[in-house]
Amino acid sequence: MPFYLFWLFTTVMLIGGVSVIAFRNPVSSALSVVTCFVGLAGLFIGLSAFFVGVIQILVYTGAVMVLFLFIIMLLDLKDEEHRTNKIAPIATGLVLIGIFLIQLFSVIADTPNAESPPLDQATLSAAADSYPQDSKIATELKEGHLPDVHLIGHTLFTQYNLHLQILGVLLLVATIGVVSLSKRQTE
C-alpha cells in the first residue's frame, strides 16, 4: 500500500471516529460511523485482505448501518437539550479511557516484535499441516494459494463459534428492545 493512501484512509477513519463522539444528532453520528467503516475497509484492502475489506463495506457499512439508521429513525430521537455537565459521567468516561489505555499498552507490550514469514510455497505447505489433509484449506495451501475466505470461515466457526453466537443473540435482543421501546413511546 502506498504511504499516502495509508495516511488518507487512516485520516478518514479517525475523522469519522471523532465525529461519532462530537456530533449530538444521532443520525449524524451513525453516518460518521459509516465514514469510519469506509476508511477501515480501505486499510484492509491496502493490506491485501480484499475479502475482509469488501465484507466491511457490504455487511457493516451496508446492512448494519442501515439497521442502525432504521432504529434511530424509528425511535424518532430529537436533538438533546443543552444541559449542565455533571462530574460523574465525565469521571466515568475518563476512568474507562484509562482502563482501555492500560489494556492497549499491555497487549502491545506482550506482542513480539517479529516479522511475519513470507508467503512462499514452503511456508504455505508447512501451514497446511495444521489442517486436516482432506480439507479444501490444506489442498489450496499445498498448491500455493492462500484461501483467505476459507481460513476466515474456519477460524470463525471453530475457534470463535461461541463468541459469534453470543454476538448474534445480543444484536437480536438489542433490536427487539429498541422496537419495544419505540412502541411504548408511541402509546
C-alpha positions in Angstrom: 0.0 0.0 0.0 1.4 3.4 -0.9 2.3 5.6 2.1 -0.1 8.4 1.1 -3.1 6.0 0.8 -2.4 4.6 4.2 -2.5 8.1 5.7 -5.5 9.1 3.7 -7.6 6.1 4.9 -6.3 6.5 8.4 -7.3 10.1 8.5 -10.7 9.4 7.1 -11.2 6.7 9.7 -10.0 8.9 12.6 -12.2 11.9 11.5 -15.2 9.5 11.3 -14.5 8.1 14.8 -14.1 11.6 16.4 -17.2 12.8 14.6 -19.2 10.0 16.1 -18.5 11.4 19.5 -18.6 15.1 18.6 -22.0 15.2 16.8 -25.1 15.5 19.1 -27.5 14.3 16.4 -27.7 10.5 16.4 -28.2 10.3 12.6 -25.1 12.4 12.0 -23.2 10.1 14.4 -24.4 7.0 12.6 -23.3 8.5 9.2 -19.9 9.2 10.8 -19.6 5.6 11.7 -20.2 4.8 8.0 -17.3 7.1 7.2 -15.1 5.3 9.8 -16.0 1.9 8.3 -15.2 3.1 4.8 -11.7 4.2 5.9 -11.2 0.9 7.7 -12.2 -1.0 4.6 -9.7 1.0 2.6 -7.0 -0.1 5.1 -8.0 -3.7 4.8 -7.8 -3.6 1.1 -4.5 -1.9 1.3 -3.2 -4.8 3.4 -4.3 -7.2 0.6 -7.2 -8.5 2.7 -9.7 -8.0 -0.1 -12.4 -10.2 1.2 -12.4 -8.6 4.7 -12.4 -5.1 3.0 -15.4 -6.0 0.8 -17.2 -7.6 3.7 -16.6 -4.5 5.8 -18.3 -2.4 3.1 -21.2 -4.8 2.4 -22.0 -6.1 5.9 -21.1 -3.3 8.2 -21.4 -0.2 6.1 -24.4 -1.5 4.2 -26.6 -3.8 6.3 -25.7 -3.0 9.9 -25.6 0.8 9.5 -28.9 0.7 7.6 -30.3 -1.2 10.5 -28.9 1.3 13.0 -30.3 4.2 11.0 -33.7 2.5 10.7 -33.7 2.0 14.5 -32.7 5.6 15.2 -35.3 6.9 12.9 -37.9 4.5 14.3 -37.2 5.9 17.8 -37.6 9.5 16.4 -34.8 10.9 18.6 -34.7 14.6 18.8 -31.5 16.7 19.4 -30.6 16.6 23.1 -31.3 19.7 25.0 -28.3 21.5 26.3 -27.9 20.7 30.0 -25.3 21.2 32.5 -22.5 18.7 32.5 -22.3 16.7 35.7 -18.9 15.4 37.0 -20.0 11.7 37.4 -20.3 11.0 33.6 -17.1 12.8 32.8 -15.2 11.0 35.6 -16.6 7.6 34.5 -15.6 8.3 30.9 -12.0 9.2 32.0 -11.8 6.0 34.0 -13.0 3.9 31.1 -10.4 5.6 28.8 -7.7 4.9 31.4 -8.7 1.2 31.6 -8.7 1.0 27.8 -5.3 2.5 27.5 -3.9 0.1 30.2 -5.3 -2.8 28.2 -4.0 -1.5 24.9 -0.5 -1.0 26.3 -0.4 -4.4 27.9 -1.3 -6.1 24.6 1.3 -4.0 22.7 3.9 -4.9 25.3 3.1 -8.7 25.0 3.2 -8.7 21.2 6.5 -10.0 19.8 8.3 -7.6 17.5 8.9 -10.1 14.8 8.2 -10.0 11.1 5.7 -12.3 9.6 7.1 -15.1 7.4 6.9 -14.6 3.6 4.0 -16.3 1.9 6.0 -18.6 -0.4 5.3 -22.2 -1.3 7.3 -23.7 1.6 5.6 -21.5 4.2 2.1 -22.3 2.8 2.9 -26.1 2.6 4.1 -26.0 6.2 0.9 -24.2 7.3 -1.2 -26.9 5.5 0.0 -29.5 8.1 -2.2 -27.8 10.8 -5.4 -28.6 8.9 -7.0 -31.9 8.1 -5.3 -33.3 4.9 -8.6 -33.9 3.1 -9.9 -30.3 3.6 -10.1 -27.6 1.0 -7.8 -25.3 3.0 -5.0 -27.9 3.2 -5.3 -28.6 -0.6 -5.2 -24.9 -1.6 -2.3 -24.2 0.8 -0.3 -27.1 -0.7 -1.0 -25.7 -4.2 0.5 -22.4 -3.1 -2.8 -20.5 -2.9 -3.9 -18.5 0.2 -7.6 -19.4 0.8 -8.4 -16.3 2.9 -12.2 -16.8 2.7 -11.9 -20.4 3.9 -9.4 -19.5 6.6 -11.7 -16.8 8.0 -14.7 -19.1 8.0 -12.7 -21.9 9.6 -11.4 -19.6 12.3 -14.8 -18.1 13.0 -16.7 -21.3 13.2 -14.0 -23.4 15.1 -12.2 -21.0 17.5 -14.8 -18.2 17.9 -18.1 -20.1 17.4 -19.4 -19.3 20.9 -18.4 -15.6 20.5 -20.2 -15.4 17.2 -23.4 -16.9 18.7 -23.4 -14.6 21.7 -22.9 -11.6 19.3 -25.9 -12.7 17.2 -28.1 -13.1 20.3 -27.0 -9.6 21.6 -27.9 -8.0 18.3 -31.3 -9.7 18.3 -32.0 -8.7 21.9 -31.0 -5.1 21.2 -33.2 -4.9 18.1 -36.2 -6.3 20.0 -35.5 -3.9 22.9 -35.5 -0.8 20.6 -38.7 -1.9 18.8 -40.4 -2.4 22.1 -39.2 0.9 23.5 -40.4 2.7 20.4 -43.8 1.1 20.6 -44.1 2.1 24.3 -43.3 5.7 23.4 -46.0 5.9 20.7 -48.7 4.6 23.1 
